[in-house]
Amino acid sequence: SLGRSKVEAITHLVSASVPNLSKENVSVVDQNGNLLSSVNGGVEGRLSDAQLEHRIRLEDIYRSRITSLLSPIVGAGNINAQINLDIDFTRSEITEEIVDPNGNALRSEQSTSDKTMAAQAKGIPGAVANTPPAPADLNTQRSATGPNDELRSQSSSEVKNYEVSRTVSSTVNPTNIIRKINAAVLVRERTIMDPETGLPTTQKMTEGELLQIEKLVADAIGINKERGDSLTVSSAPFITELSEGVEIQWFEKPYMRSIINQAGLVLILAIVILGVVRPLLNRILIPISVPGMHGAAGSEDEIDIDQIEVGEGESLEDIKAKLKPKKASISAEMLDTANTYDDKVAVIRMIVSDEAGRVSNVFKSMMSRDIG
């Protein structure tokens, strides 16, 4: 059968080929009318179908493990195992940022310093002292800061930036995780002969045998009790025949199949004998007819061959046209008038079909002479 990707490709191709046709309105079926395209469209529908297929495939793998493990012990067809898997399809992604307070690193540093000093004397040294002072008004007020006052100012600043150590991690948890396994194994009871009655009877398996089988299965499929997995192993007789009281139709009984097969074989043999063997025997065993009797019997219905005029170069169709309405017999002279090899073969076939007995007797006489 076609895979899901191929079916989706056919759906998209058809929807793209027809204008205004959405892919939801396109259905793909097989030669038996089974629907191949998914009814649930979209990404979620495809994911759910894929998850279901994944679960079924895993359960089949676990089941085949159990069957292949226990078949050599209990025999093929004497075991039935069922698996139920609880699978987590959740997809999660975790991003963490961790800050380390003890792992600081200096990122940048900035320092600022300001200083202010007193003003220095200016001009030519001694020039002012040698110049007489100019007359000036008496000023009783004096500046708060005289020329000899000292002006000193100093400021300093420092800025440091530290980088905090941090760790960013992103974790994507895996999907399709098996969270729980539930398994049940049913083993068929042994069939033994009863020494007293001589009839077949069933025998249950012992507790030790069941525990051994349980241990083998648990190790084969990975049963984990801490996870909550469960495993059940038991034995019981298998019912292979219909229960009493159930009435079946006469044509459904087992012996009817053999009767139908034999009847069909007899019918085929009868058809072969009546349709092939009998006509062949009739052609071989017909006695040679007496010429006088043949002439007497055929004088009324047949016309002498001399009465038919065969022209030179006439075809086989012309000869047939002359023979059919008059019901004349076919002579060997017609072989000379046939133009081609196919026409001669056709004339011989007509002779054999009209006088099969004579032809068979001729062959018998030829064979008897060769044998003798």
For each residue, the residues with C-beta under 8 A, 3 or more apart:
1: 30 36
2: 6 7 10 28 30 36
3: 6 7
4: 7 8 38 46 49 50
5: 8 9
6: 2 3 9 10
7: 2 3 4 10 11 28 36 37 38
8: 4 5 11 12 37
9: 5 6 12 13
10: 2 6 7 13 14 28
11: 7 8 14 15 23 26 28 37
12: 8 9 15 16 23
13: 9 10 16 17
14: 10 11 17 18 21 23 26
15: 11 12 18 21 22 23 25 26
16: 12 13
17: 13 14
18: 14 15 21
19:
20:
21: 14 15 18 25 26
22: 15 25 26
23: 11 12 14 15 26 41
24: 41
25: 15 21 22
26: 11 14 15 21 22 23 37
27: 35 37
28: 2 7 10 11 35 36 37
29: 33 34 35 36
30: 1 2 33 34 36
31:
32:
33: 29 30
34: 29 30
35: 27 28 29 39
36: 1 2 7 28 29 30
37: 7 8 11 26 27 28
38: 4 7 41 45 46 49
39: 35 45
40: 44 45 46 48 49
41: 23 24 38 45
42: 45 46
43: 46 47
44: 40 47 48
45: 38 39 40 41 42 48 49
46: 4 38 40 42 43 49 50
47: 43 44 50 51
48: 40 44 45 51 52
49: 4 38 40 45 46 52 53
50: 4 46 47 53 54
51: 47 48 54 55 87 89
52: 48 49 55 56
53: 49 50 56 57
54: 50 51 57 58 87 176
55: 51 52 58 59 85 87
56: 52 53 59 60
57: 53 54 60 61
58: 54 55 61 62 85 87 178
59: 55 56 62 63 83 84 85
60: 56 57 63 64
61: 57 58 64 65
62: 58 59 65 66 83 85 181 183 221
63: 59 60 66 67 81 82 83
64: 60 61 67 68
65: 61 62 68 69 220 221
66: 62 63 69 70 79 81 83 183 185 217 220 221
67: 63 64 70 71 79 81
68: 64 65 71
69: 65 66 73 216 217 220
70: 66 67 73 74 79 185 187 213 216 217
71: 67 68 74 75 76 78 79
72:
73: 69 70 213
74: 70 71 78 79 187 188
75: 71 78 188
76: 71
77: 188
78: 71 74 75 187 188 238
79: 66 67 70 71 74 185 186 187 188
80: 185 186
81: 63 66 67 183 184 185 186 217
82: 63 183 184
83: 59 62 63 66 181 182 183 221
84: 59 181 182 183
85: 55 58 59 62 178 180 181 182
86: 178 179 180 181 182
87: 51 54 55 58 176 177 178 179
88: 175 176 177 178 179
89: 51 175 176
90: 173 175
91: 172 173 175
92: 172 173
93: 170 171 172 173
94: 170 171 172 173
95: 168 169 170 171
96: 167 168 169 170 171
97: 166 167 168
98: 166 167 168 169
99: 164 165 166
100: 103 164 165 166 167
101: 104 164
102: 165
103: 100 164 165
104: 101 162 163 164 165
105: 162 163 165
106: 109 160 161 162 163
107: 161 162 163
108: 160 161
109: 106 158 159 160 161
110: 158 159 160
111: 156 157 158 159
112: 155 156 157 158
113: 154 155 156 157
114: 153 154 155 156
115: 153 154 155
116: 151 152 153 154
117: 151 152
118: 149 150 151 152
119: 151
120:
121:
122:
123: 127 128
124: 127
125:
126: 129 130
127: 123 124 130 131
128: 123 131
129: 126
130: 126 127
131: 127 128
132:
133: 136
134:
135:
136: 133 139
137:
138:
139: 136 142
140:
141:
142: 139 146
143: 146
144:
145: 149 151
146: 142 143 149
147:
148:
149: 118 145 146
150: 118
151: 116 117 118 119 145
152: 116 117 118
153: 114 115 116
154: 113 114 115 116
155: 112 113 114 115
156: 111 112 113 114
157: 111 112 113
158: 109 110 111 112
159: 109 110 111
160: 106 108 109 110
161: 106 107 108 109
162: 104 105 106 107
163: 104 105 106 107
164: 99 100 101 103 104
165: 99 100 102 103 104 105
166: 97 98 99 100
167: 96 97 98 100
168: 95 96 97 98
169: 95 96 98
170: 93 94 95 96
171: 93 94 95 96
172: 91 92 93 94
173: 90 91 92 93 94
174: 177
175: 88 89 90 91
176: 54 87 88 89
177: 87 88 174
178: 58 85 86 87 88 181
179: 86 87 88 227
180: 85 86 227 228 229
181: 62 83 84 85 86 178 221 222 223 224 227 229 230 231
182: 83 84 85 86 229 230
183: 62 66 81 82 83 84 217 221 223 229 230 231 232
184: 81 82 231 232
185: 66 70 79 80 81 213 214 217 231 232 233 234
186: 79 80 81 234 235 236
187: 70 74 78 79 205 210 213 233 234 235 236
188: 74 75 77 78 79 235 236 237 238
189: 202 203 204 205 235 236 237
190: 202 203 205
191: 200 201 202 203
192: 200 201 202 203
193: 198 199 200 201
194: 197 198 199 200 201
195: 198
196:
197: 194 201
198: 193 194 195
199: 193 194
200: 191 192 193 194
201: 191 192 193 194 197
202: 189 190 191 192 237
203: 189 190 191 192
204: 189 235
205: 187 189 190 209 210 235
206: 209 210
207: 210 211
208: 211 212
209: 205 206 212 213
210: 187 205 206 207 213 214 233 234 235
211: 207 208 214 215
212: 208 209 215 216
213: 70 73 185 187 209 210 216 217 233
214: 185 210 211 217 218 231 233
215: 211 212 218 219
216: 69 70 212 213 219 220
217: 66 69 70 81 183 185 213 214 220 221 223 231 233
218: 214 215 221 222 223 231
219: 215 216 222 223
220: 65 66 69 216 217
221: 62 65 66 83 181 183 217 218
222: 181 218 219
223: 181 183 217 218 219 229 230 231
224: 181 227 228 229
225: 228 229
226:
227: 179 180 181 224
228: 180 224 225
229: 180 181 182 183 223 224 225
230: 181 182 183 223
231: 181 183 184 185 214 217 218 223
232: 183 184 185
233: 185 187 210 213 214 217
234: 185 186 187 210
235: 186 187 188 189 204 205 210
236: 186 187 188 189
237: 188 189 202
238: 78 188
239: 243
240:
241:
242: 246 248
243: 239 246
244:
245:
246: 242 243
247:
248: 242 252 253
249: 252 253
250: 253 256
251: 256
252: 248 249 256
253: 248 249 250 256
254: 257 258
255: 258 259
256: 250 251 252 253 259 260
257: 254 260 261
258: 254 255 261 262
259: 255 256 262 263
260: 256 257 263 264
261: 257 258 264 265
262: 258 259 265 266
263: 259 260 266 267
264: 260 261 267 268
265: 261 262 268 269
266: 262 263 269 270
267: 263 264 270 271
268: 264 265 271 272
269: 265 266 272 273
270: 266 267 273 274
271: 267 268 274 275
272: 268 269 275 276 277
273: 269 270 276 277 278
274: 270 271 277 278
275: 271 272 278 279
276: 272 273 279 280
277: 272 273 274 280 281
278: 273 274 275 281 282
279: 275 276 282 283
280: 276 277 283 284
281: 277 278 284 285
282: 278 279 285 286
283: 279 280 286 356 357 360
284: 280 281 360 364
285: 281 282
286: 282 283 356 357 360 361
287: 357 361
288: 357 358 361
289: 293 294 357 358
290: 293 294
291: 294 295
292: 295 296
293: 289 290 296 297
294: 289 290 291 297 298
295: 291 292 298 299
296: 292 293 299
297: 293 294 300
298: 294 295 301 302 329
299: 295 296 302
300: 297
301: 298 327
302: 298 299 327 328 329
303: 307 308 326 327 328
304: 307 328
305: 308 328 329 331 333
306:
307: 303 304 326 328
308: 303 305 322 323 326 328
309:
310: 314 319 322 333 334 337
311: 314 318 337
312: 337
313: 337 339
314: 310 311 318 319 337
315: 318 319 339 343
316: 319 320 338 343 346 347
317: 320 321
318: 311 314 315 321 322
319: 310 314 315 316 322 323 334 337 347
320: 316 317 323 324 350
321: 317 318 324 325
322: 308 310 318 319 325 326 328
323: 308 319 320 326 327 328 330
324: 320 321 327
325: 321 322
326: 303 307 308 322 323
327: 301 302 303 323 324
328: 302 303 304 305 307 308 322 323
329: 298 302 305 354 355
330: 323 334 347 350 351 354
331: 305 334
332: 335 351
333: 305 310 336 337
334: 310 319 330 331 337 338 347
335: 332 338 344 347 348
336: 333
337: 310 311 312 313 314 319 333 334
338: 316 334 335 343 344 346 347
339: 313 315 343
340: 343 344
341: 344 345
342: 345 346
343: 315 316 338 339 340 346 347
344: 335 338 340 341 347 348
345: 341 342 348 349
346: 316 338 342 343 349 350
347: 316 319 330 334 335 338 343 344 350 351
348: 335 344 345 351 352
349: 345 346 352 353
350: 320 330 346 347 353 354
351: 330 332 347 348 354 355 359
352: 348 349 355 356 359
353: 349 350 356
354: 329 330 350 351
355: 329 351 352 358 359
356: 283 286 352 353 359 360
357: 283 286 287 288 289 360 361
358: 288 289 355 361 362
359: 351 352 355 356 362 363
360: 283 284 286 356 357 363 364
361: 286 287 288 357 358 364 365
362: 358 359 365 366
363: 359 360 366 367
364: 284 360 361 367 368
365: 361 362 368 369
366: 362 363 369 370
367: 363 364 370 371
368: 364 365 371 372
369: 365 366 372
370: 366 367
371: 367 368
372: 368 369
